[in-house]
Amino acid sequence: MNHFKMKVAASCLSFTIAVGTLFTPISAFATASNPATQLDGELSTFHQGNVGDCGAVSAIQALDNSVYGRTLLQKLITVNSNGSYTLNFGSGKKTVSKSEVTNAYITGDLDARVIEAGLQKAMNVYNSCFACDVFTTMTGFKQKTVYGASQKTSVINALAAKFESGQGAMAACDFTIADSSKGIIGDGGHSYSIRWVDSNIVVVINPWDTSGLIYMSRSQFENSIRYMTYVDENAKKVVVYWN
């Protein structure tokens, strides 16, 4: 048990160092602004509203978890002269008005609210959706769906390699097995973005509050997930795993 705790502690340290270097917000080096009222091409803390679009909100947060996602985010929103916003989704552009953004359910970061409003127009996310479909809308990539225990291991290993390489991953999941001590909802009832994976730990984020990190052992993650998805930007595919 002590050996396991030491391994997890080492993994947590690796995660902290990697996130501290790779994912340091550009705003940390720039003039401070209010991310709730100003677009800045970045994501600060935001919260899912009282609507069942956790798949969309977790996918939006996942933009912040990789180099590719952060680059995509920088190009995603165009501000128009009439005050509206055009979302430059890979599946096709969508324009939303200021009032549609004001009525978005996300609270907090303005970039996140604009994206949510655009996704609602593109795919009616307020009536629920899966993160994989949101990734497809954002990127325009087709999906590759895999099943079974060996594919589960392969997908998790692929995610670990992406995070440990420093590139990170746009990824999300849901769970069959709940863990109330960590805020994990089971039965596929809620979507989480994946912030980190290595050989020992997995870190996920609940879209109810994107400032919080949920740590679990990799074995708990493997044994309790129902579904996971990530963007393979090199293959131009959205990989989807179902248990």
C-alpha positions as CSV (number, residue, x, y, z in Angstrom):
1,M,0.0,0.0,0.0
2,N,2.8,2.4,0.9
3,H,4.5,1.6,-2.5
4,F,1.2,2.4,-4.3
5,K,0.9,5.7,-2.4
6,M,4.4,6.7,-3.4
7,K,3.6,5.9,-7.0
8,V,0.5,8.0,-6.9
9,A,2.3,10.8,-5.2
10,A,5.0,10.7,-7.9
11,S,2.3,10.8,-10.6
12,C,0.6,13.7,-8.9
13,L,3.9,15.6,-8.9
14,S,4.4,14.8,-12.6
15,F,0.9,16.0,-13.4
16,T,1.4,19.2,-11.5
17,I,4.7,20.0,-13.2
18,A,3.3,19.1,-16.7
19,V,0.2,21.2,-16.2
20,G,2.1,24.0,-14.7
21,T,4.3,24.3,-17.8
22,L,2.1,23.2,-20.7
23,F,-1.2,24.6,-19.6
24,T,-0.1,28.0,-18.1
25,P,-2.8,30.4,-19.4
26,I,-1.5,33.0,-21.8
27,S,-3.4,35.5,-19.6
28,A,-0.9,34.9,-16.8
29,F,1.7,36.7,-19.0
30,A,-0.7,39.4,-20.4
31,T,-2.7,42.3,-19.2
32,A,-5.4,41.1,-16.8
33,S,-9.1,41.2,-18.0
34,N,-12.4,39.9,-16.9
35,P,-12.9,36.6,-18.6
36,A,-16.6,36.6,-17.8
37,T,-17.2,39.7,-19.9
38,Q,-14.3,39.7,-22.4
39,L,-13.4,37.2,-25.1
40,D,-9.7,36.3,-24.9
41,G,-9.4,33.0,-26.8
42,E,-8.8,31.2,-23.5
43,L,-10.9,29.3,-20.9
44,S,-11.1,30.3,-17.3
45,T,-13.4,28.8,-14.7
46,F,-17.0,28.2,-15.8
47,H,-20.0,26.2,-14.6
48,Q,-22.6,24.1,-16.3
49,G,-26.0,25.6,-16.0
50,N,-29.4,24.0,-15.1
51,V,-29.7,22.0,-18.3
52,G,-28.6,18.6,-19.4
53,D,-25.8,19.5,-21.7
54,C,-22.9,18.1,-19.7
55,G,-21.6,16.4,-22.8
56,A,-21.2,19.8,-24.5
57,V,-19.8,21.6,-21.4
58,S,-17.2,18.8,-20.7
59,A,-16.2,19.0,-24.4
60,I,-15.8,22.8,-24.2
61,Q,-13.6,22.4,-21.1
62,A,-11.6,19.7,-22.9
63,L,-10.4,22.4,-25.4
64,D,-8.2,23.6,-22.5
65,N,-6.5,20.3,-21.9
66,S,-4.3,20.0,-25.0
67,V,-2.1,22.1,-27.3
68,Y,-4.4,21.2,-30.2
69,G,-7.5,22.2,-28.3
70,R,-6.0,25.5,-27.2
71,T,-5.0,26.3,-30.8
72,L,-8.5,25.4,-32.0
73,L,-10.0,27.7,-29.3
74,Q,-7.9,30.6,-30.5
75,K,-9.5,30.4,-33.9
76,L,-13.0,29.3,-32.9
77,I,-14.8,32.6,-32.4
78,T,-15.1,35.6,-34.7
79,V,-16.6,38.8,-33.4
80,N,-18.8,40.5,-36.0
81,S,-19.3,44.2,-36.5
82,N,-22.9,44.0,-35.4
83,G,-21.9,42.4,-32.1
84,S,-22.8,38.8,-33.0
85,Y,-20.4,36.0,-32.9
86,T,-19.5,33.4,-35.6
87,L,-18.4,30.0,-34.4
88,N,-15.9,28.5,-36.9
89,F,-16.7,24.9,-36.3
90,G,-15.1,22.3,-38.5
91,S,-18.6,21.0,-39.4
92,G,-19.7,24.4,-40.6
93,K,-20.0,28.0,-39.3
94,K,-22.7,29.1,-37.0
95,T,-23.6,32.7,-36.0
96,V,-25.2,33.6,-32.6
97,S,-26.5,36.9,-31.4
98,K,-25.6,38.7,-28.2
99,S,-28.9,37.7,-26.7
100,E,-28.4,34.0,-27.5
101,V,-25.1,34.2,-25.6
102,T,-26.7,36.1,-22.7
103,N,-29.3,33.3,-22.5
104,A,-26.6,30.5,-22.6
105,Y,-26.8,28.3,-19.5
106,I,-23.0,28.3,-18.7
107,T,-22.0,30.8,-16.1
108,G,-18.5,32.3,-16.0
109,D,-16.1,32.4,-18.9
110,L,-17.5,34.3,-21.9
111,D,-15.7,32.2,-24.5
112,A,-17.3,29.1,-23.0
113,R,-20.8,30.8,-23.2
114,V,-20.3,31.8,-26.8
115,I,-19.3,28.3,-27.7
116,E,-22.2,26.8,-25.9
117,A,-24.6,29.1,-27.7
118,G,-23.0,28.1,-31.0
119,L,-23.3,24.4,-30.2
120,Q,-26.9,24.8,-29.3
121,K,-27.6,26.3,-32.7
122,A,-25.5,23.6,-34.4
123,M,-26.8,20.5,-32.6
124,N,-29.4,21.3,-30.0
125,V,-27.1,20.4,-27.1
126,Y,-29.6,21.6,-24.4
127,N,-31.6,18.4,-25.1
128,S,-28.5,16.4,-24.1
129,C,-25.6,15.2,-26.2
130,F,-22.3,13.2,-26.1
131,A,-19.0,14.8,-26.0
132,C,-17.8,12.8,-29.0
133,D,-20.5,14.4,-31.1
134,V,-19.5,17.8,-29.9
135,F,-15.9,17.0,-30.8
136,T,-17.0,16.1,-34.3
137,T,-18.9,19.4,-34.6
138,M,-16.0,21.4,-33.4
139,T,-13.3,19.7,-35.5
140,G,-15.2,18.3,-38.5
141,F,-13.5,14.9,-38.0
142,K,-15.3,11.7,-38.5
143,Q,-15.7,9.2,-35.6
144,K,-14.0,5.9,-35.1
145,T,-15.8,3.7,-32.6
146,V,-14.2,0.8,-30.7
147,Y,-15.4,-1.8,-28.2
148,G,-14.0,-4.3,-25.7
149,A,-11.4,-4.7,-23.0
150,S,-8.3,-4.6,-25.3
151,Q,-9.5,-1.5,-27.0
152,K,-10.2,0.1,-23.6
153,T,-6.6,-0.4,-22.7
154,S,-5.4,0.8,-26.0
155,V,-7.4,4.0,-25.8
156,I,-6.2,4.7,-22.2
157,N,-2.6,4.1,-23.2
158,A,-3.0,6.4,-26.2
159,L,-4.3,9.1,-23.9
160,A,-1.4,8.6,-21.4
161,A,1.1,8.9,-24.3
162,K,-0.5,12.1,-25.4
163,F,-0.4,13.7,-22.0
164,E,3.0,12.5,-21.1
165,S,4.4,13.8,-24.5
166,G,3.3,17.3,-23.4
167,Q,0.6,17.6,-26.2
168,G,-2.3,16.8,-23.9
169,A,-5.7,15.5,-25.2
170,M,-9.2,16.8,-25.9
171,A,-11.0,14.0,-24.1
172,A,-14.1,13.1,-22.1
173,C,-15.8,10.2,-20.4
174,D,-18.7,9.0,-18.3
175,F,-18.9,6.3,-15.7
176,T,-20.9,3.2,-15.0
177,I,-19.8,3.0,-11.3
178,A,-20.4,6.0,-9.1
179,D,-18.1,7.3,-6.4
180,S,-19.8,9.9,-4.2
181,S,-16.6,10.7,-2.3
182,K,-15.2,12.1,-5.6
183,G,-18.4,13.5,-7.1
184,I,-18.5,10.8,-9.7
185,I,-22.0,10.0,-11.0
186,G,-22.6,6.5,-12.3
187,D,-25.0,4.8,-14.8
188,G,-23.6,7.1,-17.6
189,G,-25.5,10.0,-16.0
190,H,-22.9,12.7,-16.3
191,S,-19.9,13.6,-18.6
192,Y,-16.5,14.6,-17.4
193,S,-13.5,16.0,-19.3
194,I,-10.2,14.2,-18.9
195,R,-7.4,16.4,-17.7
196,W,-4.6,13.9,-17.3
197,V,-3.7,10.2,-17.7
198,D,-0.6,8.3,-16.9
199,S,0.3,4.8,-15.7
200,N,-1.0,5.4,-12.1
201,I,-3.6,8.2,-12.0
202,V,-6.3,9.8,-14.0
203,V,-7.6,13.3,-13.4
204,V,-11.0,14.4,-14.6
205,I,-13.1,17.6,-14.3
206,N,-16.7,17.9,-13.5
207,P,-18.4,20.6,-15.8
208,W,-20.4,21.8,-12.8
209,D,-17.2,23.6,-11.7
210,T,-14.2,23.5,-14.0
211,S,-11.9,24.8,-11.4
212,G,-11.9,21.5,-9.5
213,L,-9.7,18.4,-10.2
214,I,-10.9,14.9,-9.4
215,Y,-8.1,12.4,-8.9
216,M,-8.5,8.6,-9.1
217,S,-6.3,5.6,-9.6
218,R,-6.0,4.4,-13.2
219,S,-7.4,1.1,-12.1
220,Q,-10.5,2.8,-10.7
221,F,-10.9,4.7,-13.9
222,E,-10.5,1.6,-16.1
223,N,-13.0,-0.4,-14.0
224,S,-15.7,2.3,-13.7
225,I,-15.9,4.0,-17.1
226,R,-18.7,3.3,-19.5
227,Y,-17.5,5.4,-22.4
228,M,-14.6,7.7,-23.3
229,T,-13.7,9.8,-26.3
230,Y,-10.7,11.8,-27.5
231,V,-9.6,13.8,-30.6
232,D,-6.8,12.2,-32.5
233,E,-5.7,15.3,-34.4
234,N,-3.0,13.4,-36.3
235,A,-5.4,10.9,-37.7
236,K,-8.1,13.5,-38.0
237,K,-10.6,11.2,-36.1
238,V,-12.7,11.4,-33.0
239,V,-12.0,8.1,-31.3
240,V,-15.0,6.7,-29.3
241,Y,-14.8,3.8,-26.9
242,W,-17.9,2.0,-25.5
243,N,-17.7,-0.6,-22.8
